[in-house]
Amino acid sequence: MVSASSLQVSIRRFEPADWPQLWPLLRATFETGDTYAYAPDSREADVRKIWTEAPAATFVACGADGHVVGTYFIKANQPGLGSHVCNCGYVVARAAQGRGIAAAMCEHSQREAVAMDFRAMQFNLVVSTNERAVRLWQRLGFTVIGTLPRAFHHRRLGYVDALVFYKELVT
Amino acid sequence: MVSASSLQVSIRRFEPADWPQLWPLLRATFETGDTYAYAPDSREADVRKIWTEAPAATFVACGADGHVVGTYFIKANQPGLGSHVCNCGYVVARAAQGRGIAAAMCEHSQREAVAMDFRAMQFNLVVSTNERAVRLWQRLGFTVIGTLPRAFHHRRLGYVDALVFYKELVT
């Protein structure tokens, strides 16, 4: 159990029975077109594959009543000789934002990453206008290694910069 | 036809009949484990998929006798809202290196990228010890946007830094 500003969440492996709760949460996030590159009109089957089948592992964060309030995946960011660096994606239900759930999931993911023998974690495309995420990753020890000019096509703002974040987990 | 220091190469779309020439060239490159993340012992079927099926397009550079001396692919680097940035991978036959073939292919790929409506080109994992590549991408107008510490597991040197290169093609 991770305490998160009055919200207790427990983080566990995704199970297929979670999908009916996960899909609306992911759809609502991608639809806004301001945080993830996945097309705002992504189809359910494609998202299920991307989020729960392609990654090495997928987790859910559940509130005290067992309801899913967040989710993340972890996977190798590159094949073969780059596969010691992992990549994660995190989503928190809109109604549960601002309560430390993303931070709890990111800390959980770093421990899982080390247990899975990853040596570093990389975020490839953090939208520069997503200030909450930028601040959070920095607070959790990630470094901006560079800025990709106009690499994200924000649904509302047009082309905006994206940041690459990196953190070594094993030195 | 592109003139390249006494070697004339023509660059055209890959055709399935090229594969028997392409595979030894790619295998020899990946085997060294010093430039690409693809596992040094990658299987032929996997490499064929990665290089000729998954990308948006694959090209070959042929010498005057029609023999394949180089190849590159082009694909979107991210889905949906990041899909206006492309990624390319280039390989030149060892015996044909140092004659400007990589430069000719990269210039060709930038024109193709614009024709395919990409707005920028990104290289995600350029091995820092691959000095020839680092110099070449800089000469061709790419910028190092950042350094990923120990992100590449060099077969001979162990963990070495990797660079992210980026070039806007349309501004």
Chai-1 contact restraints between the chains, C-beta under 6 A:
chainA,res_idxA,chainB,res_idxB,connection_type,confidence,min_distance_angstrom,max_distance_angstrom,comment,restraint_id
A,G33,B,L81,contact,1.0,0.0,6.0,A-B,restraint_1
A,A37,B,Q78,contact,1.0,0.0,6.0,A-B,restraint_2
A,A37,B,P79,contact,1.0,0.0,6.0,A-B,restraint_3
A,A37,B,G80,contact,1.0,0.0,6.0,A-B,restraint_4
A,A37,B,L81,contact,1.0,0.0,6.0,A-B,restraint_5
A,A37,B,G82,contact,1.0,0.0,6.0,A-B,restraint_6
A,Y38,B,P79,contact,1.0,0.0,6.0,A-B,restraint_7
A,Y38,B,G80,contact,1.0,0.0,6.0,A-B,restraint_8
A,A39,B,G80,contact,1.0,0.0,6.0,A-B,restraint_9
A,Q78,B,A37,contact,1.0,0.0,6.0,A-B,restraint_10
A,Q78,B,L125,contact,1.0,0.0,6.0,A-B,restraint_11
A,P79,B,A37,contact,1.0,0.0,6.0,A-B,restraint_12
A,P79,B,Y38,contact,1.0,0.0,6.0,A-B,restraint_13
A,G80,B,A37,contact,1.0,0.0,6.0,A-B,restraint_14
A,G80,B,Y38,contact,1.0,0.0,6.0,A-B,restraint_15
A,G80,B,A39,contact,1.0,0.0,6.0,A-B,restraint_16
A,L81,B,G33,contact,1.0,0.0,6.0,A-B,restraint_17
A,L81,B,A37,contact,1.0,0.0,6.0,A-B,restraint_18
A,L81,B,F152,contact,1.0,0.0,6.0,A-B,restraint_19
A,L81,B,H153,contact,1.0,0.0,6.0,A-B,restraint_20
A,G82,B,A37,contact,1.0,0.0,6.0,A-B,restraint_21
A,G82,B,L125,contact,1.0,0.0,6.0,A-B,restraint_22
A,G82,B,F152,contact,1.0,0.0,6.0,A-B,restraint_23
A,H84,B,H153,contact,1.0,0.0,6.0,A-B,restraint_24
A,V85,B,A151,contact,1.0,0.0,6.0,A-B,restraint_25
A,L125,B,Q78,contact,1.0,0.0,6.0,A-B,restraint_26
A,L125,B,G82,contact,1.0,0.0,6.0,A-B,restraint_27
A,I145,B,G146,contact,1.0,0.0,6.0,A-B,restraint_28
A,G146,B,I145,contact,1.0,0.0,6.0,A-B,restraint_29
A,G146,B,G146,contact,1.0,0.0,6.0,A-B,restraint_30
A,G146,B,V164,contact,1.0,0.0,6.0,A-B,restraint_31
A,L148,B,Y166,contact,1.0,0.0,6.0,A-B,restraint_32
A,P149,B,E168,contact,1.0,0.0,6.0,A-B,restraint_33
A,A151,B,V85,contact,1.0,0.0,6.0,A-B,restraint_34
A,F152,B,L81,contact,1.0,0.0,6.0,A-B,restraint_35
A,F152,B,G82,contact,1.0,0.0,6.0,A-B,restraint_36
A,H153,B,L81,contact,1.0,0.0,6.0,A-B,restraint_37
A,H153,B,H84,contact,1.0,0.0,6.0,A-B,restraint_38
A,V164,B,G146,contact,1.0,0.0,6.0,A-B,restraint_39
A,Y166,B,L148,contact,1.0,0.0,6.0,A-B,restraint_40
A,E168,B,P149,contact,1.0,0.0,6.0,A-B,restraint_41
